[in-house]
């Protein structure tokens, strides 16, 4: 029947989420380790005055606990979008293994000079430019230079298990038995779990 799903449909096998018995601390810290190993990601925001979403490549500037920080030009389109709707998604991918992470959260734009100076990089001058007025020079005191801080609300990520040889065995076994190959760990972290982790590290 059109519009319905049956167990015989392709791809109807349910994914096994959080299949192991790892502690909350281990699950969060595995995610943190994965994020820390990546410089670039995609940030998805909602376009201003639109229902549509847009993704941009962003470079991670730093991390505070489980919150992720990015540099930004406070006069850019993305900051306008975040003022209108602070909900964002951050996507990470390790192409060589297919490992990935999807982080949902809320963003705030910070222009506090002390925080900006703490994470400032001279490379930002190339992105915001120097207007030659002695103020908008791309330096740490340039009012255009700010920080986007993402407060992590939920996360889903998938990490490969074992090495290429053991994964190959699992795939071969799955093709014989008809059971899904156990080649990765799919994990979800809820908002309440992340709040609980924050209390553990505070």
C-alpha positions in Angstrom: 0.0 0.0 0.0 1.3 3.4 -0.9 2.4 5.5 2.1 2.8 2.6 4.4 5.9 0.7 5.6 6.3 -3.0 6.1 9.1 -5.1 7.6 10.0 -6.3 4.1 10.8 -2.7 3.0 14.4 -2.0 2.1 16.1 -0.3 5.0 13.4 -1.1 7.5 15.8 -2.8 9.9 15.9 -0.6 13.0 19.2 0.9 14.0 20.6 -0.2 17.3 21.1 3.0 19.3 23.3 2.9 22.4 23.8 -0.8 22.0 26.5 -1.2 24.7 26.6 -0.6 28.4 28.9 2.4 28.3 28.5 5.0 31.0 27.2 8.5 30.3 30.6 9.9 30.9 32.2 7.5 28.4 29.5 8.3 25.7 29.9 12.0 26.1 33.7 11.9 26.2 33.8 9.7 23.1 31.8 12.4 21.3 34.1 15.2 22.7 37.2 13.3 21.5 35.6 12.9 18.0 34.8 16.7 17.9 38.2 17.6 19.1 39.8 15.7 16.2 38.0 17.8 13.6 38.8 21.4 12.6 36.0 21.9 10.2 32.2 21.1 10.3 29.0 22.3 8.8 26.7 24.6 10.7 23.1 24.7 9.7 20.9 27.7 10.4 17.5 28.9 9.3 17.5 31.5 6.7 16.2 34.9 7.8 12.5 35.4 6.9 12.3 31.9 5.4 11.5 28.3 6.2 14.6 27.1 4.5 17.8 25.9 6.0 21.4 26.8 5.0 24.7 25.1 5.9 28.1 26.7 6.1 31.5 25.3 6.6 32.9 26.6 9.9 36.2 26.2 11.7 36.0 25.2 15.4 37.7 27.8 17.4 37.5 26.2 20.8 35.4 24.1 23.2 34.3 25.0 26.7 33.0 21.8 28.4 30.6 20.4 25.9 29.8 23.8 24.3 31.4 24.6 20.9 32.8 28.0 20.0 33.3 29.6 16.6 34.7 33.0 15.5 32.3 35.2 13.5 31.9 38.5 11.8 29.0 40.0 13.8 27.8 41.8 10.7 27.5 38.6 8.6 24.3 36.9 7.4 24.7 34.0 9.7 24.6 36.2 12.8 21.4 37.8 11.5 20.0 34.4 11.1 21.0 33.3 14.6 19.4 36.4 16.1 16.1 35.4 14.4 16.4 31.7 15.3 19.2 30.5 17.6 18.6 26.8 16.9 21.5 25.2 15.0 22.9 21.9 14.0 26.6 21.1 13.7 27.7 18.2 11.5 31.0 16.4 11.6 32.3 13.7 9.2 35.4 11.6 9.1 35.5 10.7 5.5 38.0 7.8 5.8 35.8 5.8 8.1 32.4 7.2 7.7 32.2 8.2 11.3 30.0 11.2 11.9 28.4 13.3 14.6 25.3 15.5 14.6 25.0 18.1 17.4 21.9 20.2 17.9 21.9 23.2 20.2 21.2 26.9 20.6 23.6 29.7 19.7 24.5 32.9 21.3 26.7 35.6 19.8 29.3 36.9 22.3 31.1 40.2 21.8 32.8 40.4 25.2 36.3 41.5 24.4 38.0 39.3 27.0 36.4 36.2 25.5 37.2 37.3 22.0 40.8 38.0 22.9 41.1 34.6 24.6 40.3 32.8 21.4 41.4 35.4 18.8 43.5 34.3 15.8 45.4 36.6 13.5 43.9 34.7 10.6 40.6 36.5 11.3 42.1 39.6 9.7 41.9 37.9 6.3 38.2 37.3 6.8 36.9 40.6 8.1 39.4 42.9 6.5 40.8 46.3 7.6 38.6 49.3 6.9 41.5 51.7 7.6 39.6 53.7 10.2 41.8 52.5 13.1 38.8 50.6 14.7 37.6 48.1 12.2 41.0 46.6 11.6 40.3 42.9 12.0 42.1 42.8 15.4 40.9 41.6 18.7 39.3 44.9 19.5 37.4 45.2 16.2 33.7 45.3 17.2 32.9 43.1 14.2 34.9 40.2 15.6 32.8 38.0 17.9 32.3 34.4 19.1 29.4 32.1 18.4 28.9 29.7 21.4 26.8 26.6 20.8 25.1 25.3 23.9 24.8 21.5 23.1 21.2 20.3 23.6 21.2 16.8 21.9 23.7 14.8 19.9 23.7 11.7 17.7 26.9 10.1 16.5 28.2 7.0 14.9 31.7 5.5 15.4 33.2 2.5 13.7 34.2 -0.5 15.7 37.4 -2.5 15.3 39.7 -2.2 12.3 39.1 -2.7 8.6 39.8 -6.5 8.9 37.3 -7.1 11.7 34.7 -4.9 10.0 35.1 -6.9 6.8 34.4 -10.1 8.8 31.3 -8.6 10.2 30.1 -7.5 6.8 30.7 -11.0 5.4 29.0 -12.6 8.4 26.0 -10.3 7.8 25.7 -11.3 4.2 25.5 -14.9 5.2 23.2 -14.7 8.2 21.1 -11.8 7.1 21.7 -10.0 10.3 22.9 -6.4 10.3 26.7 -6.2 10.5 27.9 -4.8 13.8 30.5 -2.5 12.4 29.7 0.7 14.2 28.3 2.2 17.4 25.3 4.5 17.0 24.7 6.6 20.1 22.3 9.3 21.1 22.6 11.8 23.9 19.5 13.5 25.2 19.2 17.0 26.6 18.6 15.6 30.1 21.7 13.4 29.8 23.9 16.3 28.6 22.6 18.4 31.5 23.5 15.6 33.9 27.0 15.5 32.4 27.4 19.3 32.9 26.7 18.8 36.6 29.3 16.0 36.8 32.0 18.3 35.4 31.0 21.5 37.2 
